[in-house]
Amino acid sequence: MSSTTRIDRRAWLSTAATTLATLRLADAERSPKRLRVGAVITTCFYRSHAHVILENFLNPYLFNGQVVDAGMDVVSLYVDQFPKNDMARSIAESHSIPVYDSIAGALTRGGKELDVDAVLSIGEHGDYPVNHKAQRMYPRKRFFDEIVAVFRRSGRTAPVFNDKHLSYRWDWAKEMVDTARRLHIPLMAGSSVPLAERRPPLELPAGAAIREAVSIHGGGVESYDFHGLEVLQSMVEARRGGESGVARLRFLDFDRLWRAAERKEWSTALAQSAMRAELGPDHELVRCFDRRGLDDVGKPVPMHGIQLEYADGLRAIMLKVADSGIRWNFACRMAGESAHRATSFYVGPWNNRNLFKALSHAIQTHFRNRRAPYPVERTLLTTGMLDAAMDSRIRHGKWLDTPHLTWHYEPRDYRAMREMGATWKLIPPGTPQPRGLDHASLHLGDRAGEPERARP
């Protein structure tokens, strides 16, 4: 080989190495940045909301049968309360997450200005007082105000997720959304249940002429009523004419509920259709609607309702039926159709824990895109419904006019955020529930591979 050839080859190798390094640098610059997330939580213990949301930020998780990496890291933590069964400290230690003694400290990471790219605000669970309307007074508004104070001082904002309803007070919830709009804070809130798999599958077309609707849950007053209202609202908000809000509502205890049924103010047949979607046709919780709420041995089934009249004439009711924390059903009557459309929201094994995989995916999409996959106005409306319903409850079921809830918002197509059922092939019924943080690899065995990056 000639010296000229050797020199040329040496030069080529040098050029190739430089080019490869440049390509790697360019590839790294094109790769999505791992966002830094600050978490602000009331408390964290086994199966608390903080536990079942954070596990999907700290470890790969399953969504629609795929292993997903969040593409972001929890880099700071504020915890309001540490109970005896606290998990926050052990999670922080095992994942090297600093715990700060203030919300400002967590968001600035001990500095003076905002030093995170997104904020998880999980104000659910913990030892907080209950007011005269049976509302647990979680500090979601305080959390939001302290988050916003950091944004103001820093002269910039970051996307925020607020778990569940915005506040137990309508005026505070409205102030939170107004502040987010004014300061251009991307704000997301709400329930995990609308993201669950629908069995049987049900897709209502945009612009559907819905005349009457029912949503059913099996939980407690207020805390589960919120989820029932979110299921209802998520299904009817894209109806013909668009969302117009709620003109009036009332809370109905068992006796008032059945007196209203006798006056045909709500449809027991529609409620039966919703229950059949979950339990099939031959079940006492289907038959009880033919017997004024009595079960097969003549005992009253635990029930209450929130009756709603929308501004556009839509009639709806949210019902609590019996005691089941995983009961989430919906049915509606469409114009020109004799048959009802109905579905049940399937949560997978481990009660409601796996609902938070889809919710976490939606939150991560919100953080990445700086835009919520579904409008925060949905949850502002359900927050207002819930607060007004609790007012009606302490006023013995009085109809309350709600002009403050009659406004318009545009729904968004959020189907990409919903679990469609593929995950349950990997986590079938009977799968042991992890006692600590879940990890997708626990369910895959030899099928485990590189996780996908979470994406919209």
C-alpha positions, 0 to 999 in steps of 0.5 A: 500500500502506498504512503499516499493511500495510507495518508488518505485512509488516515484522513478518511478515518479522522473525517469519519470519526468527526462526522460520526461525533457530529451526527451523534451530537445532532441526534442527541439535540433532536432527541426529546429532552427529559423533562424535570417534574416537581411533585407537590403532594398531600401524602403518600401511602400504599394505593394513595393517589400519589403512590399510583401516579408517581409509580408511572413517572418513576418506572416504565408502565403499561399502556394499551399493551405497550411498555412506556417510559415517561420521558421525564424525571421527578426531580423534587418533592414536597409532602404536606403530611407524613403518616405512620404508613408513609411511602414518600420518604422511602420512594425519595431515597430509593430514587434519589429525589430531594424532599423539600419543606416548602412548595417553593423549595421543591419548584426552585430546587432550593434556588430562587427561581423556577427550576422544573419543567412541569408540576404534579399537584396531587391533593388527595388523601391525608388528614384534613378537616371535613366541612358541614357539606361533607367535603374534605377540605384538601389544600388544592387551592393553597397548592395552586396559589403557592405554585403560581407564586413561584411562577410570578417571581420567576417570570415564567410558567410550567404545565400543571396537573391538578388531581381530581376536582379543582377545589371543594369551593366553586369560587376557588376553582373558578379563580384557579382556572381564571388565573391559569388563563391570565398567566398562560399556565397550561392547566389540566385536572380531572378524574382517571375513570373516563380513560378506562376501557369501555365494555362493551365498546361505545363511541358516541359520534361528535354532534350526537343528539343525546336526549337523556343520560345516566352515569352510575358509580358505587362509591361514597357521597362527594368523593365518588360523586365527582368521578360519576360526574366526570364520566357523565360529562366526558360522554355528553360534552361533544353532543349536538350544539356543543356544551352549554352548561347546567341550568339547575340541579339537585341532590336526591337521597333514597326516598326523594330519588324514588319519588322523582322516579315515580313522577318519571323525572328520570328513567329507571329503564335507562339506569337498568341499561347502564347496570346491564352493561356491567352485570348482565341482564339477570342481576338483582341490581338490575331488577331493583329498578323495577322494585323501587330500589329494593333488592331480592330480599326486600332491603333498600339498595344504597342509592342517591342521585344528582339530577341535572338539567342542562341549558340545552334541555338535556336531562341527566342523572348521576346515581350511586348504586350499591357499594362497589368502588369499581362500578362506573357505568353509563347509558344514554338515549339518542333522538330517533333511537328506541334502543339505549346505548350503554357501556361499563368502564373496566378498570382492570385488576387491583381495583382502580389502581391501573386506571392511573396508567392511562391518566399518567400517560395523559398527564405526561402528554400534557406536560410534553405538549403544554396542552391538556388532552381534554379541556380543564373546563370539563373539570371546572364544570364538574367541580361546580356541579359537585359543590352545588349538589352538596349545597342542595344536599344540606337543603334537603334536595332543593332544586338550585338554579346554577346560572354560573354553570351555564357557559360553553366550552369546546371538547377535544378528541382524547381517544389516544389517551384511553386504555383500549384493553390490550394491557389486560392481556398482560395483567389479567385478572388474578395477577398479584398486585405489587406492594411497592411501585409497579414496574412493567417488567414485572408483567412481561417476563421474557417479553420485556424489551426497551420501553417506548417513549411516552408520546401524544 
